[in-house]
Amino acid sequence: MLCLGLAALGAAWAAPQQARIRFGNPSPALGPVQIASLSLSLLAGEQQLHTPADPDGDSRRLTIAPGASADAVIQQLAAAGLIAAPQLFRSYLVYTGIDTQLQAGTYTLSPAMTPIEIAQSIRRFSGTEVRFNVLAGWRMEEIAAALPTSGLNISPQDFLSIAKRRPGGYTFSAGLPQRASAEGFLHPGAYTLPRQTTASELLATLLGRFDAQVDAQLRDGFASQGLSLYEAVTLAAIVERETVIPEELPVIASVFLNRLHQGMMLQADPTVQYALGFDQAWGWWKSPLALSDLEVQSPYNTYLHPGLPPGPIANPGLEALRAVAFPEQTGFLYFRADCDGSGRHIFARTFEEHQANACP
């Protein structure tokens, strides 16, 4: 019994530290006991906080009346089908202090948004916080480049110096090669951060979000495709950069997985773009590529080297990761952009079909 009691005390002591990494600093209005209790609740329900009530749900309008209580707003959200776990959502509002910062007004919200995204959408921001957005498909240098105009007092150089190190202390850390950096694991999304956030705290927040989002089901999906987590993230980054229309993610993932399984070269343009790096003329991602670009000497050039590149070329979003874990089952080995300029692709099983799909 004594051992169980000590274990419980240890969990209660460690929970606030983990919650700070996962969810940011708690409301200053909370006492130590409240922080510990709420931290345990949020950590237990972390996956639910990052899971939409209905990924395919349609947007709907919701009006928050002036002076509406947090409980009244939670009831509205639940009745509208926007949140699936009202009590957990309340714990998040209280922990973050959003329960006292609700902004009256009419909002367009979607059950495809996560509970955290909904909470952040209906809050009134203070002058001590900033909203920092990381776009899916950005490489770490693009995240760094967004810092000077973010309101955070973090230099791009400081962020890159620690992001280039191998991440430690996360559930995915042990499976990373020694050469690995944080590239690929800086999870995209909208983050509300204190203005005084440091480079190391920002990095921990992005990595912590990845650790929470990429759950056991996703990791089992990667394994079923014959991929380690590091390989899956590497492939997901390519799929992210290749895809314009989100619904095509699982199909494009299937093409690259089919190629890998058949021992074919991936021949993925984004890996060449990554190898070329930055130029004032095109930024970080040169488009279109010239034929001569396909000869660039780099281990990341999948036109010259078989298999996956040495590591991720960007930071994929959750849907790209899901596409790699659970791809469509197709026989496609080729794809090219549709000629209508829509961003969609035409897929083919043979090279002859692929050639026939060329634009006139």
Secondary structure, DSSP 8 states (H G I E B T S, - for coil): -HHHHHHHHHHHHHHHHHHHHHH----TT--HHHHHHHHHHHHHTHHHHTS-S-TT---EEEEE-TT--HHHHHHHHHHTTS-S-HHHHHHHHHHHTGGG-B--EEEEE-TTS-HHHHHHHTB---TTEEEEEE-TT--HHHHHHTGGGTT----HHHHHHHHTS---SSTTGGGS-TT--STT-S--EEEEEETT--HHHHHHHHHHHHHHHS-HHHHHHHHHTT--HHHHHHHHHHHHHH-SSGGGHHHHHHHHHHHHHHT-----HHHHHHHH--BTTTBTS-SS--GGGGG---TT-TTTS-SS-SS-SS---HHHHHHHHS-------EEEE-TTSSS-EEEESSHHHHHHTS--
